[in-house]
């Protein structure tokens, strides 16, 4: 993988027409895909949801975020609110490049994913252990390696195939779709 160029990525995200909303009939959510240490060892901040009985996202790797509340003025304000609630990371710590577009889940939710740089350290992240089991830093190089090894380039794999292993867990579902989309942009 070529070194990550922040300026190229910023322009690519701003200049690309990303997946549009499928409409107001879907529940709305927003997430942040935050990249850390882009010049040396780019990693993506993710969370492992806690193993709570009956919780539909138990033990799943996700990007920090959540559902839109009535007081949220925009999708981006939802993303920032949820980011702070889930990780303690505040807006001043994020250089937001913009939206990566909208991604549908299998439970009638539409997620708008925002991309940004984060200058923090995972040791600084504060989270509620009843909701989040741990922080997972996903190496961008590992995502690209899996993407190439599984021949994901140029196609959108089905839900049952799209999987990015990291540490002792795997990224799948809507989070994997967002990683896939971003990786496709990088590899163009």
Secondary structure, DSSP 8 states (H G I E B T S, - for coil): -----HHHHHHHHHHS--B----TTSEEEEEEEEEE-TTTS-EEEEEEE---TT-TTTT-EE-SEEE--TT--SHHHHHHHHHHHHH---GGGEEEEEEEEEEE-TTSEEEEEEEEEE---GGG----TTTEEEEEEEEHHHHHHHHHHTT-TTS---TTT--EEETTEEE-HHHHHHHHHHHHHHH-
